[in-house]
Each structure stands twice: as structure tokens, then as C-alpha cells.
Amino acid sequence: MDQKLRVTLPPDPNPRKPRFDPPPGTCDTHFHVFGPPHLFPYVESRRYTPPAAPIEHFFGMAAIVGIERGIMVQPQVHRWDSASTLDAIAKGEGRLIGMVHANPDQTEAEYRKLHAGGVRGVRFNTIERTGGGFDEARLQRVISQVAPLAWPIDLHIEADFLERHAELIRRIPLPVVIDHFGNVPSRAHPAFKSLHDLLGEQHVWLKISGADRLMSRGARYEEIVPLARAVIARAPERIIWGTDWPHSNLFKHGTMPNDGDLMSMVLDFAPEAEVRQKILVDNPARLFGFPARAS
């Protein structure tokens, strides 16, 4: 293994209280758990080494920020090994659901076993700079395997993917979740029209997460707020939100977002309480099968 692997930063240990009270049942639809590596080792082929971020630390952050439920997205440092995902789901005691990487070598029986353990989605990372890539044959194979389970198909993509593969997304016979605004930084971006058009499809969902990622690449918050409001207006029943905790894409000191501040952004994105209720509670509950209210 390359001993010069970059080491990512730990999350902010002092999350602030948001500027509003999130409604009961609020769901973080995009967070990760790393290790701890002495229990759940990182794969040798990883592109970075993160500090341990166990599920107990997520629970601590969530309690302060006002998050009651979550979708744990299996990170690339664990690749195909879902042991840490299943462990976190079990410790969530009904509060958590898992999403795993799309493994073309997984059997249908293995997917059913993951389903029994609380997994409810499969993710495709198509972004080459993060170690991903797009293979349509692999996509179609995995779709056919998880179709009997009715799992959502999660797409981690660059903005130009929306323009090049809009028709493919329209043909997917399962719910499609586009991560992190589709990496579209503003309404002025050429891919915004494709994103806006796709949100007219009743099976296409969007995570308004990763605003900090967009800003780290030059987007201004004054651009992201109208972008968020535009996509919410387009599909208020199919917009969901997430923190991206513990923010594994950050390597430079002084760039780590505060998760309470990320929650506060939702107040700017959706000033109306009834719309925030949909985004934070009702929409993720419907998509992932949570009960109507948290216990």
C-alpha cells in the first residue's frame, strides 16, 4: 500500500445548534461511518486514510443537531465489505438504514441478506477523481439484481453526467437518487436545465446535500440558495437532505464545515416549515420505508 496516502480531517467535534428546530423524525440521508479500523479494517486499495468515525460519534452529533434517523452510505474505504454498515444499522435500533456500493460480483442471495440486515439502497460512484467510473453494463446488472427488493439507485455524479445520460436515468425502473445537487453549482450552470428537467420524472429524487463541497470548488452560497429553492419548487415531494458527515473529502485545515451550520442552511433553502417537514421527514420516510414518525 502507498505510504503517502493523504489523511483526511476529523469532523468538527462541537456541532452548533441549528437556527431552527428540526421537526421530529428528521433524517440525515447521507452520512458515513469509518471503522473503527481495529474492528472494521480499511481496504488496501483506498485513496485516502480517514480518522476513525464510529457510529457512536454520529449519534452524538445527531443528538445536538436534531437528527433522529439516518441513511448510512457505505464509504469507499470499506469498499465491498458491509460489516460496518450492518453493525451501525443494528446499533441504530430502527433509526438507521444502510446503502451499499454497487458490487457487480454480488449475488441476488447476498443482496437479499443485506436487505434483511436493513440495507435499502445501492450507490454508484461514477466520478473518476474519487476512484469511481461509469459502466452501463454494470449499472444494468445491479439494477436487475436489486429490482425485486425495490431499492433506490443512488448516483454520485459530475454535473455533465446529467446532460450525457439523461435518457438513461429516465429509463431506470427504480427510484433514482442524485447526490449532492448533482454537483451542479448554480442555476447558471449548463447542467441545471438537465437537472431541472429530470426532476419532472416521478422516480427521480435529489439530495440537497454537499453545499460545502460546491463552495470548496468556488460556488458562492448566494448562488446555492436560489439553486436549492428552484429544485425544491420543481419537486418538493422528492427532495431530501444530508450532512455528508464526517466529510471525508476535506484535507485542508480550516475547511471543515460545522454540521449544525449545514442544518441551518435548510432554513435558507426552505423558509416554509411545511416544506422543511417534507424534505427532512416525510420524503425520506416514504423513499426508504421509515415509519410515519420516529419512536
C-alpha positions in Angstrom: 0.0 0.0 0.0 1.2 3.5 -0.8 2.5 5.0 2.5 1.9 8.5 1.1 -1.9 8.3 1.2 -3.5 11.6 2.2 -5.1 11.6 5.7 -8.5 13.3 5.9 -9.5 15.6 8.7 -11.8 14.6 11.6 -15.3 16.2 11.7 -15.9 19.3 13.9 -16.3 17.9 17.4 -18.5 20.8 18.5 -21.6 20.9 16.3 -23.7 24.0 16.8 -27.4 24.1 17.5 -29.2 25.0 14.2 -31.0 28.3 13.7 -34.4 26.4 13.8 -35.8 23.3 15.5 -35.8 20.4 13.1 -39.1 18.5 13.1 -39.4 15.1 14.9 -38.3 12.3 12.6 -35.7 14.4 10.8 -33.5 12.2 8.7 -29.9 12.6 7.5 -30.0 10.8 4.2 -26.2 10.9 3.6 -23.6 10.1 6.2 -20.7 7.7 6.5 -19.0 5.6 9.3 -15.3 4.9 9.2 -14.2 1.8 11.1 -13.0 2.0 13.8 -10.3 0.2 11.8 -9.3 -2.2 14.5 -12.8 -3.6 14.2 -13.6 -2.9 10.6 -10.3 -2.6 8.6 -9.9 -0.2 5.7 -9.2 -1.7 2.3 -5.7 -1.6 1.0 -6.8 -0.1 -2.3 -8.2 3.1 -0.7 -7.3 6.5 -1.9 -7.1 8.2 1.5 -7.0 7.3 5.2 -9.7 8.8 7.4 -9.7 9.1 11.2 -12.0 6.6 12.8 -15.6 7.9 12.8 -17.6 5.3 14.6 -21.4 5.3 14.6 -21.4 6.4 18.3 -19.8 9.7 17.2 -22.5 10.2 14.6 -25.2 9.7 17.2 -23.5 12.3 19.4 -23.6 14.9 16.6 -27.1 14.0 15.5 -28.5 14.5 19.1 -27.2 18.1 19.1 -28.2 18.9 15.5 -31.7 17.4 15.8 -31.3 14.3 13.6 -33.3 11.3 14.6 -32.9 9.0 11.6 -30.2 8.3 9.1 -29.1 6.6 5.9 -25.5 5.3 6.3 -23.8 5.3 3.0 -21.0 2.8 2.9 -17.7 4.6 2.2 -15.1 3.6 -0.3 -12.5 2.8 2.4 -14.7 -0.2 3.2 -15.4 -0.9 -0.4 -17.5 -4.1 -0.7 -17.3 -5.1 3.0 -20.6 -4.2 4.5 -19.8 -5.4 8.1 -19.5 -1.8 9.4 -22.8 -0.8 7.7 -24.7 -3.7 9.2 -23.2 -3.1 12.6 -24.3 0.6 12.5 -27.8 -0.3 11.4 -28.1 -2.8 14.3 -26.9 -0.2 16.8 -29.4 2.3 15.4 -32.3 0.1 16.7 -34.6 1.1 13.9 -33.3 4.6 13.4 -30.9 3.8 10.6 -30.9 2.3 7.1 -27.9 1.4 5.0 -26.8 2.0 1.4 -24.0 -0.1 -0.1 -21.7 0.2 -3.1 -22.8 -1.4 -6.3 -20.8 -4.6 -6.4 -21.2 -6.4 -9.8 -20.0 -9.6 -8.3 -22.7 -9.7 -5.6 -25.3 -12.4 -5.9 -29.0 -11.9 -5.6 -28.9 -14.0 -2.4 -26.3 -11.7 -0.9 -28.4 -8.7 -1.8 -31.4 -10.3 0.0 -29.2 -10.9 3.0 -28.2 -7.3 3.1 -31.9 -6.3 2.8 -32.6 -8.5 5.9 -29.9 -6.6 7.7 -31.5 -3.2 7.0 -29.9 -2.1 3.7 -32.3 -0.3 1.3 -30.2 1.2 -1.5 -27.2 0.8 -3.8 -24.8 3.5 -4.8 -22.8 4.1 -8.0 -19.8 6.4 -7.8 -19.2 7.5 -11.4 -16.6 10.2 -10.5 -13.1 9.2 -11.6 -11.3 11.7 -9.4 -12.8 9.9 -6.4 -12.0 6.5 -7.6 -15.2 5.8 -9.4 -16.2 5.3 -13.1 -19.2 4.7 -15.2 -20.0 1.2 -16.6 -23.5 1.0 -18.1 -23.4 -2.8 -18.2 -22.6 -2.9 -14.5 -25.4 -0.5 -13.8 -27.9 -2.6 -15.6 -26.7 -5.8 -14.0 -27.1 -4.4 -10.5 -30.4 -2.9 -11.3 -31.7 -6.3 -12.3 -30.4 -7.8 -9.1 -32.0 -5.3 -6.7 -35.2 -4.7 -8.7 -37.1 -7.4 -6.7 -36.1 -5.5 -3.5 -37.3 -2.2 -4.9 -34.1 -0.5 -3.7 -33.3 3.1 -4.8 -30.4 3.6 -7.2 -28.1 6.3 -5.8 -25.9 8.2 -8.3 -22.8 10.1 -7.3 -22.0 12.0 -10.5 -20.4 15.1 -12.0 -22.8 17.7 -13.5 -22.1 16.8 -17.1 -23.3 13.2 -16.4 -26.8 14.7 -16.3 -26.5 16.0 -19.8 -24.9 12.9 -21.3 -27.1 10.3 -19.6 -30.5 12.0 -19.0 -32.3 9.4 -21.1 -30.6 6.5 -19.3 -31.7 8.0 -15.9 -35.3 8.3 -17.3 -35.3 4.6 -18.2 -34.2 3.3 -14.8 -37.2 1.3 -13.4 -36.4 2.1 -9.8 -36.3 5.3 -7.7 -33.1 7.2 -8.7 -31.4 9.4 -6.1 -28.9 12.0 -7.3 -26.3 13.0 -4.7 -25.1 16.5 -3.7 -27.2 18.7 -6.1 -25.8 16.5 -8.9 -22.6 18.7 -8.5 -24.5 21.5 -10.2 -23.2 24.7 -8.5 -25.8 27.2 -9.7 -28.8 27.9 -11.8 -26.4 29.4 -14.4 -24.6 26.2 -14.9 -25.3 24.4 -18.3 -26.3 21.2 -16.5 -29.0 22.9 -14.4 -31.6 22.6 -17.2 -31.0 18.8 -17.4 -31.3 18.5 -13.6 -34.5 20.6 -13.6 -36.0 18.5 -16.5 -35.1 15.2 -14.8 -36.8 16.3 -11.6 -40.0 16.3 -13.6 -39.7 12.5 -13.6 -41.7 10.9 -10.8 -38.9 8.4 -10.0 -36.1 10.9 -9.8 -35.0 12.3 -6.4 -32.3 14.8 -5.4 -30.2 15.3 -2.2 -29.7 18.9 -1.4 -26.5 18.0 0.4 -22.9 18.9 -0.2 -23.3 22.6 -0.4 -19.9 22.9 1.4 -18.4 20.7 -1.4 -19.7 23.1 -4.0 -18.4 26.1 -2.2 -14.9 24.5 -1.7 -14.8 24.4 -5.6 -15.7 28.0 -6.0 -19.5 28.2 -5.8 -20.9 31.1 -3.8 -23.6 30.5 -1.1 -25.6 33.3 -2.8 -25.8 31.0 -5.8 -26.6 27.8 -4.0 -29.6 29.2 -2.1 -31.6 30.0 -5.3 -30.4 26.7 -6.8 -31.9 24.9 -3.8 -35.1 26.8 -3.9 -35.5 26.1 -7.7 -35.1 22.4 -7.3 -37.4 22.3 -4.3 -40.1 24.2 -6.2 -39.7 21.7 -9.1 -40.1 18.5 -7.0 -41.0 19.3 -3.3 -42.1 15.7 -2.8 -38.7 14.2 -4.0 -36.1 16.4 -2.3 -34.1 15.0 0.6 -31.2 16.3 2.7 -28.0 15.0 4.3 -24.9 16.2 6.2 -22.2 14.1 4.4 -20.7 13.6 7.9 -17.8 13.1 8.6 -16.8 15.0 5.4 -14.2 12.7 4.1 -13.4 14.9 1.1 -11.5 17.5 3.1 -7.8 17.6 3.6 -7.0 21.3 4.2 -7.2 22.7 7.7 -9.9 25.4 8.2 -12.3 23.9 5.6 -14.3 21.5 7.8 -18.0 22.5 8.0 -19.9 22.5 11.2 -22.9 20.1 10.9 -25.2 22.4 12.8 -24.5 25.1 10.3 -25.3 22.7 7.5 -28.6 22.0 9.1 -29.2 25.8 9.4 -28.8 26.0 5.6 -32.1 24.2 5.3 -33.8 27.3 6.7 -32.5 29.3 3.8 -33.2 26.6 1.3 -36.8 26.1 2.5 -38.1 29.0 4.6 -41.6 27.4 5.0 -41.9 24.9 7.8 -44.2 22.7 5.8 -41.6 22.3 3.1 -38.9 21.5 5.6 -41.2 18.9 7.0 -41.3 17.2 3.6 -37.6 17.4 3.0 -36.4 16.3 6.4 -39.1 13.9 7.4 -41.8 12.9 5.0 -39.9 12.4 1.8 -37.1 10.2 3.3 -39.6 8.2 5.2 -41.6 7.5 2.0 -38.5 6.7 0.0 -36.7 4.5 2.5 -39.7 3.0 4.3 -39.3 4.5 7.8 -42.4 4.6 10.0 -44.5 7.8 9.7 -43.0 9.2 12.9 -39.9 8.4 14.9 -40.5 6.4 18.1 
